Amino acid sequence: MDALLSNLRTNDPKVLCDLLSVDLRSHSYQIASVQSSLRSVDASQIKSHVEQYHLNDDWSSFEPLVVSYLLLCKDVDPWSILQSHDLYLSFFNALSMAFMNSQYGESLCPLFQETVGHIIPMVKRVDLVLNRLDGKKNKRLVFVSTVLSRVFNHLRALKGSPRKKELIIFIVNHLNSVYFTIGNPLLCANIFANVNLLELKFQRFPMSQQVQYRYILARYYIIKNQLSKAHHHLSWSFRHCLKGSTNLIRILRYLVPVSMLIGKNPSKQVLMRFPELQAMYGPLVIHSINGNQFEFQRHLFLNQHYFKARGLLVLLSQRSRILLFRNLALKVFQTCDVNRLPYAKLQVAFAKSLRTSAEQSSTFGNQALYQTLNEPVDLAFVQNVCCSLIENDMVKGNVVASSRLVILSKSNPFPSVYANYTSKYGINGNEKWMDY
């Protein structure tokens, strides 16, 4: 212990990171050595001994950090995270306080970054087990999010461009990821809004952090039902992600369905490259193009656990319906000689697409999510669908109720759904700082 304390009289970031690392994978020998030297020493003696060294009298939060590290080394059980996680959380909290020191905290940048990357996966595993025991869901991850939020507010308040501020996107990414994990993704809104005000030079951050930031932002927009914005950031992430990276499939799991819902179907090459995507989305793309409502919903029903686990089930089921009606109306139009869509033709096509209410009940049981209509398709229903298509700019034309038909525009009666979404919703003007 004395050798360690003597070496801690430094502000060298690399030295401090090496001496105070709690990563057992890379520092097991060092931690075991310290543990051996502390066998007969209690917590009060450790604190008293550290105080005698006067490591840095101007850095009051440094001594508690060192004490926390020594207590972790003394009591950690390398074979049981469950028995030791509270030691890691205490150390992490002490580290955050020392890190936020305006004069000396910068020297802890490497250590803080390493610890965040180490502690979050560990705490996730702990919560998976302890959630079932103490009845408090994600209690430890919530604590981590509180610490990270405090650090984020500290970093965004810093003036100028200190080295410490280079960690801000790293911190934000982990904080927002934790918000998703604990089931509170809407808490990301305040974080994203504050980052937009900082006028950061996005290109100065590592590409991996840029990709992750946009990926999480896109997932937030999916929850907010802002699919055009989500598509913009997912597409950027896909283009800039390392092609051999496992993150590609993570991005595509959201880019493919979002693209499909805004009228930009993924290529066969992309789907065939990933068997998972081909199995889950290949049939949906085909049913979407054909306007087959029943088969589209049936595929979701049969694979509901997959889509629900990714938060996409309700989105795909609800947002697809108007798009599929549009695609089906286009197919009917392609059989017509003039720019008119008779209700009667649409009624036949819609009925075939939806199937009967008996077939829907037989397939979906009492799960109303997948059932579009529980009564026969009548002309009033056809007219309502046509009005919705026109109001949503998916079809250009006019409904003539007295003649029971839709008179389509002679110029581009079925405009691009994707172009329509892009022009209507575009990207957030506050986010242009990310583009370069």
Secondary structure, DSSP 8 states (H G I E B T S, - for coil): -HHHHHHTS---HHHHHHHH---HHHHHHHHHHHHHHTTT--HHHHHHHHHHH-S-TT-TTHHHHHHHHHHHHHH--TT-HHHHHHHHHHHHHHHHHHHT-TTTGGGGHHHHHHHHHHHHHHHHHHHHHHHHHHS-TTHHHHHHHHHHHHHHHHHHT--S--GGGGGHHHHHHHHHHHHHHTT-GGGHHHHHHHHHTS---GGGS-HHHHHHHHHHHHHHHHHTT-HHHHHHHHHHHHHHS-TT-THHHHHHHHHHHHHHHTT----HHHHHHSHHHHHHHHHHHHHHHHT-HHHHHHHHHHTHHHHHHTT-HHHHHHHHHHHHHHHHHHHHHTT-SSSEEEHHHHHHHHHHHH--HHHHHHHHTT-GGG-S-SS---HHHHHHHHHHHHHTTSS-EEEEGGGTEEEE-SS-SS--HHHHHHHHH---GGGGGG--
